[in-house]
């Protein structure tokens, strides 16, 4: 048996319960993981948020999409996604279901050898934010020599965008609060304060214009400024302002969209390779004991965790 966090209903964090669950032995194409760190993302609590289209037949809902830990069993004739794989190997997994658990059996196609450059909390947080950032750069056709604008540059996705853009030879201007300017600079971006006057401040930094704008925050101000400073609105993407995307003709992406899911699945191995080379790091702000998942999600939903969070079973 293992312990897992489940949502017993749709709603807020009050619906979460820690329960005991069975961990089936791995069959062909599967591995069983002892979870040493659970990556945490806003998508975790959005998964069970109340809404008009909730399917109650899906309850109770296991939550969590990425973990890191040790392989404890491997199915017959099975290799993990990065090749090989044996009991005791350190690994990370992304696009799993029910990652808030002390152990689970998952598809080997979602499991990668953990880079030695990352500890377990960082490894557990590498791929969801990293794949989202990579897709934002991909759909806006960002290339060497571009100057781009990133809204929310000091957040988890923004920090990954900064690092991946730097590797492409791209100049990045990133919005942040003044208290987070050093984070933006530390990952190769040029910080600019969000709020009143943002458009003018961006124009002063980029008088020749912005090639592409990447929005991770979803505010009207972020979308308005993106539209004002970006010459081609097909090169504006958001992961949060879905209503504005529909009304203003800009691109919106999300992990449940088929094209996004395909790209994010295919980019995982590349991101793991970047991390193994030391070219992609994951700032972890805080870890929590596994039993404090509710408190950790409260902190995450505050909107200002200052880096990634992880649960430690």
N, C-alpha and C positions, 0 to 999 in steps of 0.2 A: 504493500500500500504506500501511497504518497499523499502529501498534502497539496491542496490547490485552492486558489481563490476563484469563486464563481459568483456571477450575478444571478440572484434568485428571482429578480423581477427587472423591469425597465425603470430607470429613474436615476437618482443620485447615488452617492457613495454608500448611503445607508442600505442599499440592496446587496452589498457584498458580504459573503460569508466564506470562512475557511472551512473546507470539508476534506474528508479522506476520499481518495479516488484509487481505482485500480490502475496499474501500469502494465498493459499487455506485453508479453514477450515480443521481440521484433521478428517479423516475418521477412521474406525476401524483399530487399529494397528498403529496409527499415533499420534504425538503430535506437537503442535506449540510452537516455542521457541522465546522468546525475547533475542536476542544475546547481551551479555555484554562484551564478548571478543572473538576474532577470533584468533585461533592458526595459525602460519605462518610456512611454510616449503618450501624448494626448489622445491618440487613436484608441488607447486602451479603455479610457472611460467613455469616449464617444461611442464605443461599440455597444454599450448597454444604456445609452441615454434615452430618455422618453421621447417618443415621436409618433406621428400619426400612422406610420407604416410599420410599427413594431410587430413582429411575428411571435406571438406568445408560445407557439409550439416549439420555438428554439430554446426556450428556458429549460434548465438553468444554462447560462452561457459561461464557458471558459474564456478567460481573457489573457492577452499577452501574445506578442508576435515574435519576440527575439530573446534568445538566451545564450549563455555560455556555460561550459562545464566539462564533464568527463564522459567519454563513452563507457558504458557499463555492460552493454551487450550489442552484438551486431548480427543481423540476419544472415542466412546462408547466401553465399555467392553475391555479397553486397559490398560495394565501395561507396564512400562518401563523395560529395560533389567535387572535392579537390583531389580525389584519388586516394586509394588505400583506405586506411582506417582500421584501428584495432582497439580492443578493450584497454582502457587507461589513457587513451589519447585525449589531449586537450582540444576542445572544439568550440565553435560558435554555430548558431543556427538562426535563420531568419525566414519568415513566412511560415512559421509554425502556428498551430492553434492551441491555446491554453498554456502559454509560457509561464504564467504565474503559478508555478508548481515546483515541488522539490525533485521531481523526476517525471519524465514523460518519454513516450516512444513516438518517433517522428520519421518522416520520409528521409532517407539518406541523401536524396537530391537537394535537401535544404540545409545540409550540414557541411561545414568547411573546417579545415584545420585552423586552430587559433594561432594567429601570428604571435611570435614571442615578444614582439614590440608592444603588445597590448596586455594589460592585466585583465582579469575576468570581468569586472564591471565595465571597463571600456569596450572590451570585445562584445559584450552583450548589447551594447548601444551603437555599434558601428553601422549596421546595414540599413535600418529603416531610414534614418536621417540621411545617410550617405547616398542611398539609392534615390531618395526624393530629390536631393541636391543635384545628382547626376542627371536625372530626367529633366529638371528645370533648365539646366545648361543645354541639354540635348534638343529639347523642343523649341528653344529660342535660337538655335543654331549659332551659339556663341563660339567664336574662334579667335585665334591669336591676333592680337592687335586691337581687339574690341575694347571699348570702355562700357562697363555695365553698371547698373544700379541695383542693389540688393536691399530690400526692405526687411528689417529684422536681422541684420547681419551678425549680431552677437548671440543669436539663438542657436539651437542645435543644428537646424538645417542650414541657417546662414553661415555658421562657422565651417560647415562642410563645403558649402558653395565657395567660400573664400579660398579654401585650400585647393579645391579642384580647379577653380578658375586660374589660380596662380600657376598651377602646373601647365595650363594651356597657354600661358603667356598673355593673360587677360588683365586689364586694369579694372579694379572693382572699387566703386564708391558704395559704402554701406551705411544705412541709417541705424542709429543706436542712441540710447541715452548717453549723456556725457560721461556718466560713471562707468560706461562700458566701452569707451573709446579705445582703451589700451588693448582690450580683447580683439577688436577689429584690426587695429594696427598689428598686433602680434601674429595674426594669421594672414597678413599681406594686403589688407584692405585699407582704404582711406575713409575714416569715419566722418559722418555728417549728422548733426542733430536732427531728429524728426520734429514735427510740430510746425507751427506757423512760420512761414517763410522758407519752407523746405525747397520748393521749386527754385527760388532764386539762389539758394545756397548750392544746389546741384548745378545750376547753369554756370555759376562762378567757377566751380571745380571742373566742369566739362563744357567749355564754351563751344566745342565742336559737336556737341550732342551726345546722346546716350544710344548705344547700339541696341541694347536689350535691357528690360527691367524685369526683375524677379521678385515677386511679392510673397513673403512668408507670413505676413501679419493680418492681412485682410481688411484693413481700415479703408474708409473712403478716401482719406488723405493720401494713402499709399497709391491707390489706383488712380486718383486724379493727377497726382504728380507724374506717375508713370506715363499716363496718356499725354501729358503736356510736354514731356522732355524726350519721349521716344518716337522717332520718326515713323516707324513701322509697327502698328499695333499687333501684328501677328507675332512680333518678338517681345510681347508682354505676356507673362505667365503668372498665375496665382495658384496657391494651394489652399486658400482660405476664403477669398471673396467670390464665391460661386454665383451669387446673384448678379454682381457687377460683371462677371465674365459673360453671362448670358445677355445682359442689357447693353454692354459696351463692346462686344465682339472681340474680347481678349481670350487667351487660352487658359483653361483651368484643367488641372490634373489631380488625380487622387488614386490611392492604391487599389480601390475597388473597380476602377475603370479598366476594361480589358487591355487597352494599349499600354496603360501605365503598369499594370501587373506584368505584362510580357517584358517590357523594358527593364523593370526593376528586378525581375528574376534573372534576366540575362546579364545584368551589370554586376551582380554580386561577386563573382570570382575576381573581376578586375579591381573592385574596391578592396577586397581582402589582400590582393597583391600589393596595392598601393600602401596599405597599412603595414604589411610585412616589410616594405622598403623604408618605412618611416616617413612616407610622404602624406599620410592621412592619419591624424590623431583624433582622439575623442576626449574632450575635456569633461571629466566627471565632477560635478559639484558636490554630491553627497550620496552616501549609501544608507540604506535602512535595513533593519532586520526584517526577515520575511513576514513575521507576525504583524509588522507595522505597515502593511500595504495600504490600508485606508489613510493613515496619516501621510504616507509618502505621496499618494494620489492627491490629497488635499494640497500638499506643498506644490506638486507639479501643476495643478490647475490654477494656482495663484498667478501663473503667467510669468513669474520672474525667478525661476530656480537657479539661474546663473550658470547653467551647464546641465549635463545629463545626470539622471538619477538611476540608481539600481537597487533592487531588492537582493538581499543576500540570505538564501536559505541556510 
